[in-house]
Amino acid sequence: MTVYEELVARGLIAQVTDEEEIKKLINGGEAVFYIGFDPTADSLHVGHFMALCLMKRLQMAGNKPIALIGGGTAMIGDPSGRTDMRQMMTAETIAHNCECFKKQMSRFIDFGEGKAEMVNNADWLLGLNYIDVLRDVGSCFSVNNMLRAECYRQRMEKGLSFLEFNYMIMQSYDFYHLFKTKGCNLQFGGDDQWSNMLGGTELIRRKLGKDAYAMTITLLLNSEGKKMGKTQKGAVWLDPEKTSPYEFFQYWRNVDDADVIKCLKMLTFLPLDDIKTMESWRGSELNRAKEILAYELTKLVHGEDEASKALDAARAVFSAGTVSADMPTTKLTAEDVPDGALGIIDILVISKLAPSKGEARRLLTQGGITVNGEKIGDISVSFTAEQLREGLTVKKGKKSFHRVTME
């Protein structure tokens, strides 16, 4: 199986512009490709996971990745998939987020000499002259065509700012710049980026002639990867300070049954033949497949030691309900318990087992909460400071455990 055939078999490829040429580049190890990451937070999350794994796969096959950090485009904000305008970030916040991204990406990609490169589009976008851009780049874009793009069309009813309208031009310019300066001949992105990516390919052809070739591939990052990055507690981060290795493990251990094989194919480096064997697994065997998925991905992000500790802790909790040192824990202080007791609703919200008091009430009334092995259905139940000092093991549903203690 060729490299490209494996990408298809793993369900990674959604659309391409010139499949035969792309096959030659990737299979021959001749692709110089980039994927962009807008630094809208100080950590990558699992919505970025598929792109990072893809970069690792292609680098292992001899191709050269360029990780583009969108320090410049983040000044504008991508309207794709948005119903309103993104909050504007300061230059200092963007710079900080870019540095955080660099550290995390190094776990996936080899940035050694002659290997992968990391670039920041602020280095070329922020120095552009507005009039020059209008004359040199703006003339290559049709407003009529841009407004037909899904990323803009879905915003027209609520209003699209002129600031955001420029995002496609800036992203297209990135590809044009990297093509000229780095020999970048391929770009990857989520299916929500298709219009922006085609804009870059067209800009290269318009500016450099038909003989200049640049290819685009989109991946199922929007419908699959971004969905993977969200839970009711918010994003699942790659930064262990935001999402502990145990919580990260538990997230993947708890994926829906229907998504297990898909995640194994798209995100792990297990042989496809091994994954195919798991397709027939049911019941306890399917839980074993989830455990394999969680272990492999935790190892990839946090290292083998942390993955093994998370696996041991999860097995201990599931088998006997015992307390593990690696279980997510919320430590309260006396200030958090001013009246000498704390209600179960507040405990669920503070521990982030419920995103709101309304959701906490729903979980309780539906019988989804146990504390120290006892089911709690009364929303008025509270726990004394002495009980909190001894520690509470709170369980939501069948698989989410959290330890709450008080100093």
Secondary structure per residue as TSV (DSSP state, phi and psi in degrees):
chain	resnum	aa	ss	phi	psi
A	1	M	-	360.0	128.9
A	2	T	-	-74.9	168.7
A	3	V	H	-59.5	-46.8
A	4	Y	H	-64.8	-41.5
A	5	E	H	-61.2	-35.5
A	6	E	H	-68.7	-38.6
A	7	L	H	-59.5	-41.5
A	8	V	H	-66.4	-44.9
A	9	A	H	-63.3	-30.1
A	10	R	T	-83.7	-0.4
A	11	G	T	78.8	25.1
A	12	L	-	-90.4	-27.8
A	13	I	E	-91.7	127.5
A	14	A	E	-105.3	-51.3
A	15	Q	E	-144.6	151.3
A	16	V	E	-141.3	159.9
A	17	T	S	-93.9	-39.3
A	18	D	-	-143.2	86.2
A	19	E	H	-61.0	-42.2
A	20	E	H	-63.9	-42.3
A	21	E	H	-68.4	-38.9
A	22	I	H	-64.8	-40.4
A	23	K	H	-57.1	-45.5
A	24	K	H	-61.3	-44.7
A	25	L	H	-62.6	-51.3
A	26	I	H	-69.2	-47.2
A	27	N	H	-67.0	-28.2
A	28	G	T	-90.1	1.7
A	29	G	T	67.7	26.7
A	30	E	-	-107.4	5.3
A	31	A	-	-80.6	129.5
A	32	V	E	-110.6	104.4
A	33	F	E	-123.0	153.6
A	34	Y	E	-128.0	150.7
A	35	I	E	-131.0	135.0
A	36	G	E	-97.5	145.2
A	37	F	E	-131.6	114.5
A	38	D	-	-82.1	125.9
A	39	P	-	-80.9	68.3
A	40	T	-	-85.4	-3.7
A	41	A	S	-147.1	174.1
A	42	D	S	-93.7	15.7
A	43	S	S	-153.1	146.5
A	44	L	-	-72.0	156.2
A	45	H	B	-128.4	-179.7
A	46	V	G	-69.6	-11.9
A	47	G	G	-66.0	-21.2
A	48	H	G	-90.4	-7.5
A	49	F	H	-59.7	-44.1
A	50	M	H	-62.9	-40.3
A	51	A	H	-64.4	-42.4
A	52	L	H	-64.4	-42.1
A	53	C	H	-64.7	-38.3
A	54	L	H	-63.3	-43.8
A	55	M	H	-60.6	-41.1
A	56	K	H	-64.3	-44.3
A	57	R	H	-58.7	-48.4
A	58	L	H	-70.2	-34.1
A	59	Q	H	-66.2	-38.7
A	60	M	H	-61.5	-25.5
A	61	A	T	-91.8	8.1
A	62	G	T	97.8	-0.6
A	63	N	-	-85.9	160.6
A	64	K	E	-107.9	116.6
A	65	P	E	-86.1	146.2
A	66	I	E	-122.6	114.5
A	67	A	E	-90.2	112.4
A	68	L	E	-97.9	117.6
A	69	I	E	-92.0	125.2
A	70	G	-	-84.4	58.7
A	71	G	T	-64.2	-27.9
A	72	G	T	-86.4	-48.8
A	73	T	G	-66.0	-25.1
A	74	A	G	-65.7	-20.2
A	75	M	G	-67.5	-21.5
A	76	I	T	-101.7	-52.5
A	77	G	-	98.6	128.3
A	78	D	-	-78.1	123.1
A	79	P	-	-79.3	-8.8
A	80	S	T	-59.4	129.6
A	81	G	T	70.6	13.2
A	82	R	-	-109.5	143.6
A	83	T	S	-98.3	-10.4
A	84	D	S	-146.9	174.7
A	85	M	-	-75.4	139.7
A	86	R	-	-67.8	150.8
A	87	Q	-	-67.7	134.3
A	88	M	-	-71.7	137.4
A	89	M	-	-108.8	151.7
A	90	T	-	-76.7	160.4
A	91	A	H	-61.7	-34.6
A	92	E	H	-67.2	-41.4
A	93	T	H	-64.3	-43.2
A	94	I	H	-62.1	-44.2
A	95	A	H	-62.4	-41.2
A	96	H	H	-63.3	-45.1
A	97	N	H	-62.7	-37.6
A	98	C	H	-61.3	-41.8
A	99	E	H	-65.1	-38.6
A	100	C	H	-64.2	-40.2
A	101	F	H	-61.5	-42.3
A	102	K	H	-58.2	-44.9
A	103	K	H	-63.3	-43.2
A	104	Q	H	-71.3	-36.7
A	105	M	H	-65.9	-27.7
A	106	S	T	-65.3	-16.3
A	107	R	T	-74.4	-22.0
A	108	F	T	-103.5	-35.5
A	109	I	S	-121.5	141.0
A	110	D	-	-87.9	110.3
A	111	F	-	-99.0	24.0
A	112	G	S	-66.1	171.4
A	113	E	T	-57.8	127.9
A	114	G	T	78.4	3.4
A	115	K	S	-100.9	-130.4
A	116	A	-	-73.6	159.1
A	117	E	E	-122.8	151.2
A	118	M	E	-121.9	126.6
A	119	V	E	-129.0	159.7
A	120	N	E	-124.5	119.5
A	121	N	T	-69.5	-7.3
A	122	A	H	-62.9	-27.5
A	123	D	H	-64.1	-27.7
A	124	W	H	-115.6	-27.6
A	125	L	H	-74.5	-40.7
A	126	L	T	-68.7	-20.4
A	127	G	T	-94.1	1.2
A	128	L	-	-71.7	144.4
A	129	N	-	-87.3	129.5
A	130	Y	H	-58.6	-44.9
A	131	I	H	-65.8	-40.2
A	132	D	H	-62.5	-40.0
A	133	V	H	-64.2	-43.5
A	134	L	H	-59.2	-43.5
A	135	R	H	-76.4	-42.3
A	136	D	H	-86.5	-35.8
A	137	V	T	-110.0	-44.4
A	138	G	G	-58.2	-31.4
A	139	S	G	-67.9	-14.2
A	140	C	G	-90.6	-2.7
A	141	F	-	-115.3	136.3
A	142	S	-	-95.7	122.3
A	143	V	H	-61.3	-38.4
A	144	N	H	-59.1	-45.3
A	145	N	H	-66.9	-39.0
A	146	M	H	-62.6	-41.0
A	147	L	H	-69.3	-19.5
A	148	R	H	-81.8	-12.8
A	149	A	S	-65.7	139.8
A	150	E	H	-59.1	-37.2
A	151	C	H	-63.2	-27.0
A	152	Y	H	-96.0	-39.7
A	153	R	H	-57.9	-39.7
A	154	Q	T	-71.6	-12.1
A	155	R	T	-99.6	-9.2
A	156	M	T	-62.5	-35.4
A	157	E	T	-67.2	-40.3
A	158	K	T	-90.6	-11.0
A	159	G	-	109.5	129.7
A	160	L	-	-119.4	120.1
A	161	S	-	-73.5	153.6
A	162	F	H	-64.3	-29.9
A	163	L	H	-57.8	-51.5
A	164	E	H	-68.7	-29.7
A	165	F	H	-59.7	-26.3
A	166	N	T	-80.4	-7.9
A	167	Y	H	-61.1	-42.7
A	168	M	H	-60.4	-40.0
A	169	I	H	-65.5	-42.7
A	170	M	H	-65.6	-43.0
A	171	Q	H	-66.0	-39.2
A	172	S	H	-62.7	-38.8
A	173	Y	H	-64.3	-33.7
A	174	D	H	-55.8	-49.3
A	175	F	H	-63.8	-42.3
A	176	Y	H	-59.9	-45.4
A	177	H	H	-65.0	-45.2
A	178	L	H	-68.6	-32.5
A	179	F	H	-62.6	-44.1
A	180	K	H	-74.5	-38.3
A	181	T	H	-97.9	-25.5
A	182	K	H	-120.5	-1.3
A	183	G	-	68.7	25.1
A	184	C	-	-69.9	120.5
A	185	N	-	-116.4	8.0
A	186	L	E	-153.7	140.0
A	187	Q	E	-129.5	145.4
A	188	F	E	-120.9	153.9
A	189	G	E	-174.8	173.2
A	190	G	E	-72.5	164.9
A	191	D	G	-67.2	-15.4
A	192	D	G	-80.0	-6.9
A	193	Q	G	-102.1	4.5
A	194	W	H	-55.0	-47.8
A	195	S	H	-62.9	-43.3
A	196	N	H	-62.9	-39.2
A	197	M	H	-70.3	-41.2
A	198	L	H	-61.8	-33.1
A	199	G	H	-61.2	-39.4
A	200	G	H	-67.1	-42.6
A	201	T	H	-61.6	-43.7
A	202	E	H	-67.4	-37.1
A	203	L	H	-62.1	-42.9
A	204	I	H	-60.7	-44.1
A	205	R	H	-68.7	-37.7
A	206	R	H	-68.9	-38.8
A	207	K	H	-84.4	-34.3
A	208	L	H	-113.3	-0.8
A	209	G	-	96.4	165.3
A	210	K	T	-66.4	-23.0
A	211	D	T	-74.3	-19.4
A	212	A	-	-77.6	119.4
A	213	Y	-	-110.4	141.1
A	214	A	-	-148.0	135.7
A	215	M	E	-112.6	157.7
A	216	T	E	-131.4	142.6
A	217	I	E	-133.3	136.1
A	218	T	E	-112.0	148.5
A	219	L	E	-113.9	167.2
A	220	L	T	-82.3	50.1
A	221	L	I	-77.7	-30.7
A	222	N	I	-75.8	-55.3
A	223	S	I	-73.3	-28.4
A	224	E	I	-107.5	-58.5
A	225	G	I	-61.9	-44.3
A	226	K	H	-69.6	-32.5
A	227	K	H	-64.3	-37.0
A	228	M	H	-64.9	-26.4
A	229	G	T	-84.2	2.4
A	230	K	E	-124.2	138.3
A	231	T	E	-135.7	179.0
A	232	Q	T	-67.6	-14.1
A	233	K	T	-93.7	1.0
A	234	G	E	107.9	-161.2
A	235	A	E	-70.0	147.9
A	236	V	-	-97.8	108.5
A	237	W	B	-89.1	157.0
A	238	L	S	-85.6	-16.7
A	239	D	S	-75.1	120.4
A	240	P	T	-63.9	-18.4
A	241	E	T	-75.9	-21.6
A	242	K	T	-97.6	-41.8
A	243	T	S	-131.0	111.8
A	244	S	-	-64.1	157.1
A	245	P	H	-54.6	-36.6
A	246	Y	H	-65.4	-46.1
A	247	E	H	-63.8	-38.9
A	248	F	H	-61.3	-46.0
A	249	F	H	-59.0	-46.6
A	250	Q	H	-63.7	-34.5
A	251	Y	H	-58.5	-48.2
A	252	W	H	-74.5	-30.6
A	253	R	H	-65.7	-23.5
A	254	N	T	-104.5	14.6
A	255	V	-	-63.4	156.8
A	256	D	-	-61.0	147.4
A	257	D	G	-53.4	-39.3
A	258	A	G	-69.1	-16.2
A	259	D	G	-101.8	-7.4
A	260	V	H	-60.4	-53.3
A	261	I	H	-65.1	-40.1
A	262	K	H	-59.0	-44.7
A	263	C	H	-66.7	-39.8
A	264	L	H	-61.0	-40.9
A	265	K	H	-69.2	-46.6
A	266	M	H	-77.1	-34.3
A	267	L	H	-112.4	-21.8
A	268	T	-	-99.1	169.8
A	269	F	-	-108.2	19.5
A	270	L	S	-67.4	145.2
A	271	P	-	-58.7	143.2
A	272	L	H	-61.5	-32.3
A	273	D	H	-63.1	-38.6
A	274	D	H	-65.7	-40.4
A	275	I	H	-69.0	-36.7
A	276	K	H	-60.4	-36.4
A	277	T	H	-61.2	-35.2
A	278	M	H	-74.1	-16.7
A	279	E	T	-60.7	-25.0
A	280	S	T	-92.7	-2.6
A	281	W	-	-70.7	142.1
A	282	R	-	-137.6	163.6
A	283	G	T	57.7	-126.5
A	284	S	H	-63.9	-30.2
A	285	E	H	-66.4	-36.4
A	286	L	H	-66.8	-36.6
A	287	N	H	-63.3	-34.7
A	288	R	H	-64.1	-38.8
A	289	A	H	-63.5	-38.7
A	290	K	H	-64.9	-38.4
A	291	E	H	-64.9	-41.1
A	292	I	H	-62.3	-45.1
A	293	L	H	-58.3	-50.0
A	294	A	H	-62.4	-41.6
A	295	Y	H	-65.3	-46.9
A	296	E	H	-61.8	-42.7
A	297	L	H	-75.1	-36.2
A	298	T	H	-65.9	-38.3
A	299	K	H	-62.8	-40.6
A	300	L	H	-64.3	-39.3
A	301	V	H	-89.1	-41.8
A	302	H	H	-114.7	-3.8
A	303	G	-	97.6	160.8
A	304	E	H	-66.1	-38.4
A	305	D	H	-61.9	-47.3
A	306	E	H	-66.7	-36.0
A	307	A	H	-64.6	-42.3
A	308	S	H	-65.8	-41.1
A	309	K	H	-64.0	-41.1
A	310	A	H	-65.1	-40.2
A	311	L	H	-62.9	-46.6
A	312	D	H	-63.4	-41.6
A	313	A	H	-65.3	-42.0
A	314	A	H	-64.1	-42.0
A	315	R	H	-65.1	-38.8
A	316	A	H	-63.9	-43.5
A	317	V	H	-67.7	-45.3
A	318	F	H	-68.1	-35.6
A	319	S	H	-80.3	-36.6
A	320	A	H	-133.0	-1.7
A	321	G	-	69.0	19.2
A	322	T	-	-76.4	161.1
A	323	V	-	-83.2	134.1
A	324	S	-	-119.1	146.0
A	325	A	T	-64.3	-22.4
A	326	D	T	-93.7	0.8
A	327	M	S	-67.6	138.9
A	328	P	-	-55.0	132.8
A	329	T	E	-132.7	137.8
A	330	T	E	-111.0	122.3
A	331	K	E	-103.8	117.4
A	332	L	E	-92.3	159.5
A	333	T	-	-116.9	172.8
A	334	A	G	-59.9	-30.1
A	335	E	G	-65.7	-26.9
A	336	D	G	-76.8	-15.2
A	337	V	-	-127.2	65.3
A	338	P	T	-65.0	-27.3
A	339	D	T	-98.9	10.4
A	340	G	S	82.3	2.2
A	341	A	E	-156.6	158.3
A	342	L	E	-137.1	130.5
A	343	G	E	-71.9	153.5
A	344	I	H	-61.7	-34.2
A	345	I	H	-63.4	-45.3
A	346	D	H	-64.4	-36.7
A	347	I	H	-62.8	-42.5
A	348	L	H	-65.6	-37.6
A	349	V	H	-73.4	-44.5
A	350	I	H	-62.0	-38.8
A	351	S	T	-80.8	-4.6
A	352	K	T	66.8	19.4
A	353	L	S	-73.5	-20.9
A	354	A	S	-133.6	135.8
A	355	P	S	-76.4	-14.2
A	356	S	S	-155.2	166.2
A	357	K	H	-67.5	-33.0
A	358	G	H	-63.0	-43.3
A	359	E	H	-67.9	-35.0
A	360	A	H	-62.8	-43.2
A	361	R	H	-62.0	-41.3
A	362	R	H	-63.0	-44.5
A	363	L	H	-60.9	-40.8
A	364	L	H	-68.1	-46.9
A	365	T	H	-68.6	-24.0
A	366	Q	T	-91.9	4.0
A	367	G	T	76.5	28.0
A	368	G	-	-95.2	6.0
A	369	I	E	-125.8	132.6
A	370	T	E	-126.9	148.8
A	371	V	E	-127.5	122.9
A	372	N	T	50.6	40.2
A	373	G	T	85.3	-3.7
A	374	E	E	-108.1	128.1
A	375	K	E	-68.1	135.1
A	376	I	-	-114.4	119.0
A	377	G	-	-118.5	-13.2
A	378	D	-	-89.5	119.3
A	379	I	T	-70.0	-12.0
A	380	S	T	-93.2	-1.2
A	381	V	-	-62.1	138.6
A	382	S	E	-134.9	164.4
A	383	F	E	-126.9	135.6
A	384	T	E	-74.7	165.8
A	385	A	H	-60.3	-36.0
A	386	E	H	-64.7	-42.0
A	387	Q	H	-64.3	-37.7
A	388	L	H	-68.1	-35.2
A	389	R	H	-66.1	-35.2
A	390	E	H	-70.7	-26.7
A	391	G	-	101.9	139.1
A	392	L	E	-118.8	132.9
A	393	T	E	-103.0	109.3
A	394	V	E	-100.2	130.1
A	395	K	E	-119.3	128.2
A	396	K	E	-110.0	123.0
A	397	G	T	65.0	-142.4
A	398	K	T	-99.5	-17.2
A	399	K	T	-130.9	-11.0
A	400	S	E	-99.5	116.9
A	401	F	E	-117.0	147.2
A	402	H	E	-150.4	138.4
A	403	R	E	-101.4	131.2
A	404	V	E	-121.6	121.9
A	405	T	E	-130.9	169.6
A	406	M	E	-134.8	135.9
A	407	E	-	-71.9	360.0
